């Protein structure tokens, strides 16, 4: 879907939590490209203000606001700022997430790290969903997107149990919202962007004493086979958001599919046959 086909998004108002870095920043930039008005938020307000100023200099309607998703008052404030600044709220993406500093077995993570992750990934999603739905249901329209991830299929997520467990919660929570509010006029989407090539993924490391060189090589191979640049996921999500509200839209969108895995494995096999150096 090209920029012209995404024209139905022009003029809409979007809140994207965690929108100053990684996938959130890529998504906001792409939304801005097609004329969406945006509310920038992140845990670092100066960083949010700088990003909003950058967008404004490009002619984008953008504002920044405090956005620590662990704080209900700040999350509620994002919805108010969207309406006060632009008169409406059409899209809300609960993107903010915390990943553990390293990868390891469950007991390798201290309780404080686990608690912080759960407060951001689960409580933050709840606060954001509540703020978005309260505003959108009153208007009878809108789209709420909750970003899931590895672990949302209930498979074991060895070396990242805290993150995987939180994403399983997000998927269950989102499915229930979609069932409860299916007649509200608000689209509720669970979005799994798959593995993305971000700075965080590139610098992943292991903690604890249960890893070896084989594990490290295997993780690097998985990244090569399955990771895509963040703009791929951003484009797919925008295509879903641009669908007419009367369409029989999907409530779950997952980018890691059997076809995607097969393609990644075929590409990797081709690289090995050609003896290309590992990048």
Buried (B, 14 or more C-beta within 10 A) or exposed (E): EEEEEBEEBEBBBBBBBBBBBBBBBBBBBBBBBBBBBBBBBBBBBEBBBBBBEBBBEEEBBBBBBBBBBBBBEBBBBBBEBBBEBBEBBBBBBBBBBBBBEBBBBEEBBEEEBBEBBBBBBBBBBBBBBBBBBEBBBEBEBBBBBBBBBBBBBEEEBEBBBBBBBBBBBBBBBBBEBBEEBEEBEBBBBBBBBBBBBBEEBEEBEBBBEEBEEEBBEEBEBEBBBBBBEBBBBBBBBBEBBBBEEEEEBEBBBBBBEEEBEEEBEEEBEEBEEEEEEEE
